[in-house]
Amino acid sequence: MLTRRDALIGALTAGGLMRTRPTLAKAAQPATPVKFDVSADACDCHTHIHGDPQQFPFFAGRVYTPERALPEEMAALHRALRIKRVVIVTPSVYGTDNSATLYGMKARGADARGVAVIDDKTPDGDLDAMGKAGVRGIRLNLATGGSNDPALARARFAAALPRMASRNWHIQIYTNLAVIAAIKDLVLSSPVPVVFDHFGGAEAARGLAQGGFADLIELVRSGQAYVKISGAYRASTQAPDYPDAAPLARALIAANAERIVWGTDWPHPNSARPPGSKVTDVTPLFQIDDGALMNQLPAWAPDAAIRKAILVANPARLYQF
């Protein structure tokens, strides 16, 4: 079933606002220099690693096959952006196999943390080992593949809570505003932090009054939820600066600046396969200018102290750097 997100990204691709390349090309690197002072220990809170498929095979149930995106490419990205720390999130293409994420974390050393994907069959011993390696949370990816079902979200959230609470980990959720509104009560009573990806799935063109955004604001204001102001190109079609995403970012920051983190969403995977393609066909990564993305932060958070909180203090608290 074609989701709103699939339609948006399809429109972006068709309109040429995102450039794709031949397969097996390199992941995006910043084309625009960062134009503001970046605080020491700044953190990119949302990235992925796509390893060599021979070493890190993809999940058979995936909905797309991405190009490679390797640790050395990520290191180059962060040198250009003047970012020291990183959070690597297991993408849907690996199912519950977190090997590629752990590989990327090991390459980055003490400056890396991870967010894993698990299920009820994942042994506690695996969670303990991942915790020692720097994993600090799990991701429930409801958006990729169009599984934004509130009942499923409630069940998966409730099942994850006891295991996360015992480890002082958080639960990260990739979904839309309707699901967030439907699980608001669970988030408000959660014993662990809850993190919503990519503006909580808000659509920039629909503005601040769109359904569910007030619920997201309430959760952020309560302190129970963090939001990643990441992947603005997933909310907006107005590349490269995404000006219509600015009101969303400002509203979330105004609600509670201590619950906002930032991320690139590098290497910018495209889960919406071209018509007629097979799951096993490689879908090129989007070419997004992460320098231009990062340069929106001063417009979203004009106060340097708030930017420092978003880039340094908030990630340090959430990911336990």
C-alpha positions as CSV (number, residue, x, y, z in Angstrom):
1,M,0.0,0.0,0.0
2,L,1.4,3.4,-1.0
3,T,1.9,5.5,2.1
4,R,1.8,9.3,2.3
5,R,5.6,9.2,2.8
6,D,6.1,7.0,-0.2
7,A,4.0,9.4,-2.3
8,L,6.0,12.5,-1.0
9,I,9.4,11.0,-1.7
10,G,8.2,9.7,-5.1
11,A,7.1,13.3,-6.0
12,L,10.4,14.6,-4.8
13,T,12.3,12.2,-7.0
14,A,10.1,12.8,-10.0
15,G,10.5,16.6,-9.6
16,G,14.2,16.4,-9.5
17,L,14.5,18.0,-6.0
18,M,16.6,15.0,-4.9
19,R,19.2,13.6,-7.2
20,T,19.8,9.9,-7.5
21,R,22.8,8.3,-9.2
22,P,23.7,5.1,-10.8
23,T,23.9,2.2,-8.4
24,L,27.0,1.5,-6.4
25,A,28.0,5.1,-6.2
26,K,29.1,6.8,-3.0
27,A,26.8,8.1,-0.3
28,A,26.2,11.8,-0.2
29,Q,28.8,14.2,1.2
30,P,28.1,17.8,2.1
31,A,28.3,20.3,-0.8
32,T,27.8,23.3,1.4
33,P,30.2,24.4,4.2
34,V,28.7,24.7,7.7
35,K,28.3,28.5,8.3
36,F,28.0,28.6,12.1
37,D,30.1,27.7,15.1
38,V,29.5,24.1,16.0
39,S,29.9,23.2,19.6
40,A,32.5,20.7,20.7
41,D,31.1,17.1,21.1
42,A,28.2,17.9,18.7
43,C,26.2,14.7,17.9
44,D,24.5,13.5,14.7
45,C,21.7,11.5,16.3
46,H,20.4,9.6,13.3
47,T,22.5,7.7,10.8
48,H,22.7,4.3,9.3
49,I,25.4,1.9,8.1
50,H,24.9,-0.3,5.0
51,G,27.8,-2.8,5.0
52,D,29.1,-5.1,2.3
53,P,26.1,-7.5,1.7
54,Q,28.5,-10.4,1.6
55,Q,29.5,-9.6,5.2
56,F,26.2,-8.1,6.3
57,P,23.4,-9.8,4.4
58,F,20.0,-8.1,4.1
59,F,16.8,-9.3,5.7
60,A,14.7,-11.4,3.3
61,G,11.5,-9.5,4.4
62,R,12.9,-6.0,3.5
63,V,11.0,-3.7,1.3
64,Y,14.0,-2.2,-0.5
65,T,17.7,-2.8,-1.1
66,P,20.0,0.2,-0.4
67,E,23.4,1.1,-1.7
68,R,26.4,0.7,0.6
69,A,27.2,3.4,3.1
70,L,30.4,2.6,5.0
71,P,32.0,3.9,8.3
72,E,34.8,5.7,6.5
73,E,32.2,7.6,4.4
74,M,30.4,8.5,7.5
75,A,33.6,9.7,9.1
76,A,34.2,12.0,6.1
77,L,30.7,13.4,6.4
78,H,31.2,14.3,10.1
79,R,34.6,15.8,9.5
80,A,33.0,18.1,7.0
81,L,30.2,19.0,9.4
82,R,32.5,19.4,12.4
83,I,30.6,16.7,14.3
84,K,32.3,14.4,16.8
85,R,29.7,12.1,18.0
86,V,27.2,9.9,16.2
87,V,24.2,7.6,16.9
88,I,23.9,4.7,14.4
89,V,20.4,3.2,14.0
90,T,19.7,-0.2,12.6
91,P,17.7,0.3,9.3
92,S,14.8,-1.9,8.4
93,V,16.8,-3.7,5.7
94,Y,18.5,-5.8,8.4
95,G,15.5,-6.9,10.3
96,T,16.7,-7.7,13.8
97,D,20.3,-8.3,12.8
98,N,22.3,-5.4,14.3
99,S,25.7,-6.5,13.1
100,A,26.2,-3.7,10.6
101,T,25.3,-1.1,13.3
102,L,27.7,-2.6,15.7
103,Y,30.4,-2.7,13.0
104,G,29.9,1.0,12.4
105,M,29.9,1.8,16.1
106,K,33.2,-0.1,16.6
107,A,34.8,1.8,13.8
108,R,33.8,5.1,15.5
109,G,34.9,4.0,19.0
110,A,33.8,5.9,22.1
111,D,32.2,8.6,20.1
112,A,29.4,6.3,18.9
113,R,26.2,5.0,20.4
114,G,23.6,2.7,18.8
115,V,19.9,2.1,18.5
116,A,19.0,-1.6,17.8
117,V,16.0,-3.4,16.3
118,I,14.9,-6.5,18.3
119,D,11.9,-8.8,18.7
120,D,10.6,-11.0,21.4
121,K,13.0,-13.7,20.3
122,T,16.1,-11.6,20.9
123,P,18.0,-13.1,23.9
124,D,18.7,-11.0,26.9
125,G,22.4,-12.0,26.5
126,D,22.4,-10.2,23.1
127,L,20.9,-7.1,24.7
128,D,23.6,-7.2,27.4
129,A,26.3,-7.5,24.8
130,M,24.9,-4.6,22.7
131,G,24.6,-2.5,25.8
132,K,28.3,-3.0,26.5
133,A,29.1,-2.0,22.9
134,G,27.1,1.3,23.3
135,V,23.6,0.5,22.3
136,R,21.2,2.7,24.3
137,G,17.8,2.0,22.8
138,I,15.6,0.1,20.4
139,R,13.7,1.3,17.3
140,L,10.1,0.4,16.4
141,N,10.0,1.2,12.7
142,L,6.3,1.4,11.8
143,A,6.6,3.8,8.9
144,T,8.9,1.9,6.4
145,G,6.6,-0.6,4.6
146,G,3.4,1.3,5.7
147,S,2.7,-0.6,9.0
148,N,1.4,2.5,10.8
149,D,-1.3,0.6,12.8
150,P,-2.1,2.1,16.2
151,A,-3.0,-1.3,17.6
152,L,0.3,-2.8,16.5
153,A,2.2,0.3,17.9
154,R,0.5,-0.2,21.3
155,A,1.3,-3.9,21.4
156,R,5.0,-3.5,20.3
157,F,5.5,-0.6,22.7
158,A,4.0,-2.5,25.6
159,A,6.1,-5.6,24.9
160,A,9.3,-3.5,24.7
161,L,8.8,-1.5,27.9
162,P,9.9,-4.1,30.6
163,R,13.1,-4.9,28.8
164,M,14.0,-1.3,28.2
165,A,13.2,-0.2,31.7
166,S,15.5,-2.8,33.2
167,R,18.4,-1.5,31.1
168,N,17.7,2.3,31.3
169,W,17.3,2.3,27.5
170,H,14.9,4.3,25.4
171,I,12.3,3.4,22.8
172,Q,12.6,5.2,19.4
173,I,9.6,5.1,17.1
174,Y,9.4,5.9,13.4
175,T,5.7,6.6,12.6
176,N,3.2,9.3,11.9
177,L,1.2,11.8,13.9
178,A,-2.0,9.8,13.9
179,V,-0.2,6.9,15.6
180,I,1.5,9.3,18.0
181,A,-1.9,10.7,19.0
182,A,-3.2,7.1,19.5
183,I,-0.4,6.1,21.8
184,K,-0.1,9.4,23.7
185,D,-1.3,7.8,27.0
186,L,1.3,5.1,26.8
187,V,4.1,7.6,26.2
188,L,2.9,9.9,29.1
189,S,3.1,7.0,31.5
190,S,6.2,5.4,30.1
191,P,9.0,4.6,32.6
192,V,11.6,5.1,29.8
193,P,12.2,8.0,27.4
194,V,10.4,7.8,24.0
195,V,12.0,9.3,20.9
196,F,10.1,10.1,17.7
197,D,12.0,10.2,14.4
198,H,11.9,12.9,11.7
199,F,9.6,15.5,13.2
200,G,7.3,12.8,14.4
201,G,6.2,12.3,10.8
202,A,4.7,15.8,10.5
203,E,4.1,17.1,7.0
204,A,5.6,20.6,6.6
205,A,3.0,21.7,4.0
206,R,0.2,21.0,6.5
207,G,1.5,23.4,9.1
208,L,1.2,23.6,12.8
209,A,-2.6,22.9,12.9
210,Q,-2.3,19.4,11.3
211,G,-3.9,16.6,13.2
212,G,-1.7,15.0,15.9
213,F,0.9,17.8,16.0
214,A,-0.6,19.3,19.1
215,D,-0.3,15.8,20.7
216,L,3.3,15.7,19.8
217,I,3.9,19.1,21.3
218,E,2.2,18.0,24.5
219,L,4.5,15.0,24.8
220,V,7.6,17.1,24.2
221,R,6.4,19.7,26.7
222,S,5.8,17.0,29.3
223,G,9.4,15.8,29.0
224,Q,8.3,12.3,28.3
225,A,9.2,12.4,24.6
226,Y,12.2,13.5,22.5
227,V,11.8,14.5,18.9
228,K,14.5,14.3,16.2
229,I,14.4,17.3,14.0
230,S,16.0,15.2,11.4
231,G,15.5,14.3,7.7
232,A,13.7,17.6,6.9
233,Y,13.5,16.3,3.3
234,R,11.1,13.6,4.5
235,A,8.7,16.3,5.7
236,S,9.2,18.9,3.0
237,T,9.5,19.1,-0.7
238,Q,11.2,22.6,-0.6
239,A,14.9,21.6,-1.1
240,P,17.6,22.5,-0.3
241,D,16.6,24.7,2.6
242,Y,13.2,23.3,3.5
243,P,11.8,26.6,4.8
244,D,8.3,25.2,5.5
245,A,9.9,22.8,8.0
246,A,11.1,25.7,10.1
247,P,7.8,26.4,11.8
248,L,7.6,22.7,12.9
249,A,11.2,22.8,14.3
250,R,10.6,26.1,16.1
251,A,7.4,24.9,17.7
252,L,9.0,21.7,19.0
253,I,12.0,23.6,20.3
254,A,9.7,26.2,22.0
255,A,7.8,23.4,23.6
256,N,10.9,22.0,25.4
257,A,14.3,22.6,24.0
258,E,15.7,19.9,26.4
259,R,13.9,17.2,24.4
260,I,15.1,18.0,20.9
261,V,18.0,16.3,19.1
262,W,19.2,16.7,15.6
263,G,20.4,14.3,12.9
264,T,21.2,14.0,9.2
265,D,19.5,10.7,8.4
266,W,22.6,9.9,6.4
267,P,23.0,8.1,4.0
268,H,19.5,9.1,3.1
269,P,18.0,5.7,2.0
270,N,15.0,5.6,-0.3
271,S,12.6,2.9,0.7
272,A,10.1,3.7,-2.1
273,R,11.3,1.4,-5.0
274,P,10.8,2.6,-8.6
275,P,7.7,1.1,-10.2
276,G,8.4,-2.4,-11.7
277,S,11.6,-2.9,-9.7
278,K,12.2,-5.9,-7.4
279,V,13.1,-5.9,-3.7
280,T,16.5,-7.2,-4.6
281,D,17.2,-4.4,-7.1
282,V,19.4,-1.7,-5.6
283,T,17.5,1.6,-5.0
284,P,20.0,4.5,-5.1
285,L,20.4,6.6,-2.0
286,F,19.2,10.2,-2.2
287,Q,21.9,12.8,-2.7
288,I,21.1,15.3,0.1
289,D,23.3,18.2,1.0
290,D,23.8,17.7,4.7
291,G,25.7,21.0,4.9
292,A,22.6,22.9,3.7
293,L,20.5,20.8,6.1
294,M,22.7,21.7,9.1
295,N,22.8,25.3,8.2
296,Q,19.1,25.5,9.0
297,L,19.8,25.1,12.7
298,P,20.5,28.8,13.4
299,A,17.2,29.7,11.8
300,W,15.4,27.0,13.8
301,A,17.2,27.8,17.0
302,P,18.7,31.3,16.9
303,D,20.0,31.1,20.5
304,A,23.5,29.6,20.5
305,A,22.9,28.1,24.0
306,I,19.8,26.2,22.7
307,R,21.7,25.0,19.7
308,K,24.4,23.7,22.0
309,A,21.8,21.8,24.0
310,I,20.3,20.3,20.9
311,L,23.7,19.2,19.5
312,V,25.5,18.3,22.7
313,A,23.7,18.2,26.1
314,N,20.5,16.5,25.0
315,P,22.3,13.7,23.1
316,A,24.7,13.3,26.0
317,R,21.8,12.8,28.4
318,L,19.7,10.5,26.1
319,Y,22.5,8.3,24.7
320,Q,24.6,8.4,27.9
321,F,27.9,9.7,26.3
